[in-house]
Amino acid sequence: MSGVRKRGEDIRHFIITNIENNPYDISLLIENQFSLSRQAAYKHLKRLIDENILTTTGTTRNKKYTLVENNWIYGYDLNNPLEEHVVWMKDIKHHLSMFKDNVINIWAYGFSEMFNNAIDHSEGTNISVHVKQTLASTEIMLMDNGVGIFKKIQKAFDLPDERIAVLELAKGKLTTDPSRHSGEGIFFTSRMFDYFDILSGGVFFTHKFNKKEDWILESQDTYGTSVWMKMSNFAERTTKDIFNRYSSGDNYGFNHTVVPVNLAKYTDDQLVSRSQAKRILSRIELFKHVIFDFSGVDSIGQAFADEIFRVFALEHPSIQLTEIHTNEDIRNMINRAKSNTLK
C-alpha cells in the first residue's frame, strides 16, 4: 500500500471511529490530527458523504456529521419451536460478516445466550430483535413480553427486591434452571460488549466495558425484558480474553467474580449492617477469588466490614477476598476487621 493511500485509510478510519463523540467538530479534529487544511479535511468528509457512509444536518456554521444507520427488525413467535443458533445463522450473522472473527464470535456468544434466555425463561409469547448498524458500531436489542427477568429471579430465590436480583446476576453463576443452564451467560455477555443494558420491571441495569461500576437505575414499570448490546465494529478483544479474566486452573473454571458492592444499597442507604453484608456474601462460596468493588460507595459500617472480612474470611479460608476502589475511610474499616482475624 502506497504512503498516500495508507494515509487516506488512516484518515478514513479516524473519522469513522471518532465522529460519534464529535459530530460537530470532526473537521477540526481531522485538521489537528493529520495537519491538514480545512479544505483537505472537508474533502475526506465529502468522500464519505458521497459513499453514503456519512450524512449531515444543519448549516455550514453549525453542521453536524453523523454516520448513516441501517436498521433491521425481526419478530419471532415463542409458541413455536425456536433454536437460537438457527436464528443467528439465518437472520443475524450476515449483518456482521464483514468484520473480524473476534467481533463476530463475541456477537455470536452474546446474541445466542440472550436469545436462549428468552426462549427458556421469559414465559412470553413473542420476541423481537432490532439490529442497528453504522460503519463504526453495531447494536442489537432483544425484547420479549414475558414475566420479566428480575421479577422471575426475585420470585425463584425469594429475594426481597428486584434490585437484589441484579446484584445476584452481577456475581454470576445464577440460574433458575440449573439442570439446563450454568448461570454464566449474562455475567460473561455483560462484560464482553462496550455497553450492556437490561430493562425489566421497574429496574434498569447497565454495564460498560472496562468501567468500574454496575449501575441500577429506577425506571417506569415495564412488561417483559429488553436486552441491549452495543460494540465497536473494530473491537480487538476476544471471547477468550473475557473468559480468562474470571477463570483459573487447568479446566479454566469460572472461579473469579467481581461484586459491585454499591448494588446492595437502597437509594441513599449506607452499608452498615451484617444483614447487608450477608446479602453481598450470598453464593460467594461458589468462587475461589472474590473481588469486592467499592466504586460509588462512600462509607461502610464496622459490622458490615466485620461480617465480610473477618467472620466470612475465617469461615472460608480457601476463598481469596480482595477489595478495590476503596477510599481511605473504607480501607481503614476493612483493615480494622482484617486485623481482628489475627487475634
C-alpha positions in Angstrom: 0.0 0.0 0.0 1.4 3.4 -1.0 2.1 6.1 1.6 -0.7 8.3 0.2 -3.2 5.5 0.2 -2.2 4.4 3.7 -2.6 8.0 5.0 -6.1 8.2 3.3 -7.1 4.9 5.0 -5.9 6.2 8.4 -7.9 9.4 8.0 -11.0 7.5 7.0 -10.7 5.2 10.0 -10.1 8.2 12.3 -13.3 9.8 11.1 -15.4 6.7 11.4 -14.2 5.9 14.9 -14.3 9.4 16.3 -17.4 11.0 14.7 -19.9 9.6 17.1 -18.4 11.6 20.0 -17.5 14.6 17.9 -20.4 15.2 15.4 -19.9 19.0 15.3 -16.1 19.4 15.4 -14.9 16.3 13.5 -13.4 18.5 10.8 -11.3 20.4 13.3 -10.1 17.1 14.8 -9.0 15.9 11.4 -7.1 19.1 10.7 -5.3 18.9 14.0 -4.6 15.1 14.0 -3.2 15.0 10.4 -2.0 18.6 10.0 -4.5 19.2 7.2 -6.1 22.4 5.8 -9.8 22.9 6.3 -10.3 22.3 2.6 -8.4 19.0 2.7 -10.3 17.8 5.8 -13.6 18.6 4.1 -12.6 16.6 1.0 -12.2 13.5 3.2 -15.6 14.1 4.8 -17.2 14.8 1.4 -15.9 11.5 0.1 -17.6 9.6 2.9 -20.8 11.5 2.3 -20.7 10.5 -1.4 -20.2 6.9 -0.4 -23.3 7.1 1.8 -21.3 6.5 5.0 -21.9 10.0 6.4 -24.8 12.3 6.4 -25.1 16.0 7.5 -27.6 18.3 9.0 -27.6 21.9 9.9 -26.0 25.0 8.4 -22.4 25.5 7.5 -21.6 27.1 10.8 -23.4 24.5 12.8 -23.1 21.5 10.6 -23.5 18.1 12.3 -21.9 14.9 10.8 -23.4 11.5 11.6 -22.8 8.0 10.4 -25.6 6.6 8.2 -27.6 4.0 10.1 -29.0 0.8 8.8 -31.9 -0.9 10.7 -33.4 -4.3 10.6 -36.3 -5.8 12.7 -37.2 -9.4 13.2 -40.0 -11.0 15.1 -40.4 -14.5 16.5 -43.3 -16.4 18.0 -42.1 -18.1 21.2 -45.0 -20.6 21.0 -43.3 -22.2 18.0 -40.1 -24.2 18.3 -37.1 -21.9 18.1 -33.4 -22.5 18.3 -31.0 -19.6 18.9 -28.3 -20.8 16.6 -30.7 -21.2 13.7 -31.9 -17.6 14.2 -28.3 -16.4 14.5 -27.2 -18.1 11.3 -30.4 -17.3 9.3 -31.1 -13.6 10.3 -28.3 -12.0 12.2 -24.8 -13.3 11.3 -24.8 -11.9 7.8 -25.1 -8.3 9.1 -21.7 -8.8 10.8 -19.9 -11.0 8.2 -17.6 -8.1 7.0 -16.0 -7.8 10.5 -13.1 -9.6 12.1 -13.6 -13.1 13.6 -13.2 -11.9 17.2 -16.1 -9.4 16.7 -18.3 -12.0 15.1 -17.6 -14.5 17.8 -18.5 -12.1 20.6 -21.8 -11.3 18.9 -22.5 -15.0 18.3 -21.9 -15.7 22.0 -23.9 -12.7 23.3 -26.8 -13.0 21.0 -27.2 -16.8 21.4 -27.1 -16.5 25.2 -29.6 -13.7 25.4 -32.0 -15.2 22.8 -31.8 -18.6 24.5 -32.7 -17.0 27.8 -35.8 -15.6 26.3 -36.8 -19.0 24.9 -36.2 -20.9 28.1 -37.1 -18.4 30.8 -39.3 -15.5 29.7 -42.6 -17.3 29.6 -43.6 -14.9 26.9 -45.3 -15.4 23.6 -43.1 -13.3 21.3 -39.6 -11.8 21.0 -38.4 -9.1 18.6 -34.8 -8.4 17.6 -33.7 -4.9 16.4 -30.4 -4.5 14.7 -28.9 -1.0 14.2 -25.6 -0.6 12.5 -23.2 2.0 11.3 -19.8 1.5 9.9 -18.4 2.2 13.4 -20.6 0.1 15.7 -23.4 -2.4 15.9 -26.3 -2.5 18.4 -28.8 -5.4 18.9 -31.8 -5.2 21.2 -33.9 -8.2 22.1 -37.4 -7.6 23.6 -39.8 -10.2 24.9 -43.2 -9.8 26.5 -42.6 -12.3 29.3 -42.7 -12.1 33.1 -39.5 -10.1 33.4 -36.1 -11.4 34.3 -35.7 -9.6 37.6 -39.2 -10.5 38.8 -38.6 -14.1 37.9 -35.3 -14.3 39.8 -36.8 -12.4 42.8 -39.6 -15.0 43.0 -37.4 -18.0 42.4 -34.9 -17.1 45.1 -37.3 -15.4 47.4 -35.5 -12.1 47.3 -36.8 -9.0 49.0 -36.5 -6.8 45.9 -35.8 -6.8 42.2 -32.7 -4.8 42.8 -31.2 -7.7 44.7 -31.8 -9.9 41.7 -29.5 -7.6 39.7 -26.8 -7.9 42.4 -27.1 -11.7 42.1 -26.8 -11.6 38.4 -23.8 -9.3 38.6 -22.0 -12.0 40.7 -22.6 -14.7 38.1 -23.5 -18.4 38.4 -27.1 -17.6 38.9 -29.9 -19.6 37.1 -33.5 -20.5 37.8 -32.9 -23.7 35.8 -29.6 -25.3 36.9 -30.3 -28.6 35.0 -30.1 -26.7 31.7 -28.1 -23.5 32.4 -24.8 -22.8 34.1 -25.8 -19.2 35.1 -22.7 -17.8 33.3 -24.4 -16.4 30.2 -25.5 -12.9 31.4 -22.3 -12.5 33.5 -19.9 -13.0 30.6 -22.1 -11.3 28.0 -22.4 -8.2 30.1 -18.6 -8.0 30.2 -17.9 -8.6 26.5 -19.7 -5.6 25.0 -19.0 -1.9 25.1 -22.5 -1.4 26.5 -24.9 -3.9 28.0 -28.3 -3.0 29.4 -31.3 -4.9 30.8 -34.6 -3.1 31.3 -37.2 -5.2 33.1 -40.0 -4.3 35.6 -39.0 -1.1 37.4 -35.3 -1.7 37.2 -32.7 -0.7 34.6 -29.3 -2.4 34.8 -26.3 -1.2 32.8 -22.7 -2.3 32.5 -19.9 -0.6 30.4 -16.8 -2.4 29.2 -13.8 -1.9 31.5 -15.7 0.5 33.7 -15.7 0.2 37.5 -19.4 0.2 38.2 -22.6 -1.8 37.5 -25.4 0.6 37.8 -29.1 0.1 38.8 -31.4 2.9 37.9 -35.1 3.1 38.7 -37.4 3.3 35.7 -41.1 3.2 34.9 -42.6 -0.3 35.4 -42.4 -2.2 32.1 -43.6 -5.6 30.9 -41.2 -8.3 29.7 -37.4 -7.9 29.3 -35.3 -5.8 27.0 -31.6 -6.5 26.5 -29.5 -4.0 24.6 -25.9 -4.7 23.5 -23.5 -2.4 21.6 -19.9 -2.8 20.4 -17.4 -1.2 18.2 -17.0 -3.0 14.9 -13.3 -2.6 15.4 -13.0 -4.1 18.9 -9.8 -6.1 19.4 -10.8 -8.3 22.4 -11.9 -11.9 22.1 -14.3 -14.1 24.0 -11.2 -15.9 25.3 -9.9 -12.7 26.8 -13.1 -12.2 28.8 -13.3 -15.8 29.9 -9.7 -15.7 31.1 -10.3 -12.7 33.3 -12.6 -14.7 35.5 -11.2 -18.2 35.1 -8.3 -20.2 36.6 -6.9 -23.7 36.8 -6.3 -26.3 34.1 -10.0 -26.5 33.3 -10.5 -22.7 33.0 -13.3 -22.9 35.5 -15.4 -19.8 36.3 -13.7 -19.2 39.7 -13.3 -15.4 39.9 -16.0 -12.8 40.2 -16.3 -9.1 40.8 -19.1 -8.0 43.2 -20.3 -4.4 42.7 -20.9 -3.5 46.4 -23.0 -0.4 45.6 -25.7 -2.7 44.2 -26.5 -3.7 47.7 -27.6 -0.2 48.6 -31.2 1.0 48.5 -31.3 4.6 47.3 -29.3 6.6 49.8 -28.9 3.7 52.4 -25.5 3.3 54.0 -23.9 -0.1 54.2 -23.7 -0.6 57.9 -25.3 -3.8 59.0 -24.5 -7.5 59.0 -27.7 -8.3 57.1 -26.5 -6.1 54.2 -23.1 -7.8 54.3 -24.8 -11.2 54.2 -26.7 -10.1 51.1 -23.4 -9.3 49.5 -22.0 -12.7 50.5 -24.8 -14.8 49.2 -23.4 -17.6 46.9 -19.9 -16.2 47.2 -18.7 -19.6 48.4 -19.1 -20.8 44.7 -15.9 -18.8 43.8 -12.2 -19.1 44.7 -11.4 -15.4 44.3 -13.9 -12.7 45.0 -13.2 -9.0 44.3 -15.4 -6.5 46.1 -15.6 -3.3 44.0 -16.4 -0.4 46.2 -16.9 2.1 43.4 -19.7 4.5 44.3 -19.6 3.6 48.0 -18.5 6.4 50.3 -18.5 4.6 53.6 -19.3 1.3 55.3 -20.1 0.4 58.9 -18.0 -1.7 61.3 -20.5 -4.5 61.4 -20.7 -4.6 57.6 -16.9 -4.8 57.2 -16.5 -7.3 60.1 -19.1 -9.7 58.6 -17.2 -9.9 55.3 -13.6 -9.5 56.1 -13.4 -11.3 59.5 -16.4 -13.6 60.0 -16.7 -14.9 56.4 -13.0 -14.9 55.9 -12.4 -17.1 58.9 -15.2 -19.5 57.9 -13.9 -19.7 54.3 -10.1 -19.6 54.4 -9.7 -21.1 50.9 -11.6 -18.2 49.3 -9.4 -15.2 48.5 -11.1 -11.8 49.2 -9.9 -8.7 47.6 -11.2 -5.1 47.7 -10.7 -2.5 45.0 -11.7 1.2 44.5 -11.9 2.0 48.2 -11.4 5.4 49.8 -9.4 6.0 53.0 -12.3 5.6 55.4 -13.4 2.3 53.8 -9.8 1.0 53.8 -9.4 1.8 57.5 -12.7 0.0 58.3 -11.7 -3.1 56.3 -8.2 -3.2 57.8 -9.6 -3.0 61.2 -11.8 -6.0 60.5 -8.9 -7.9 59.0 -6.6 -7.2 62.0 -9.1 -8.9 64.3 -8.7 -12.2 62.4 -5.1 -12.3 63.7 -6.0 -12.0 67.3 
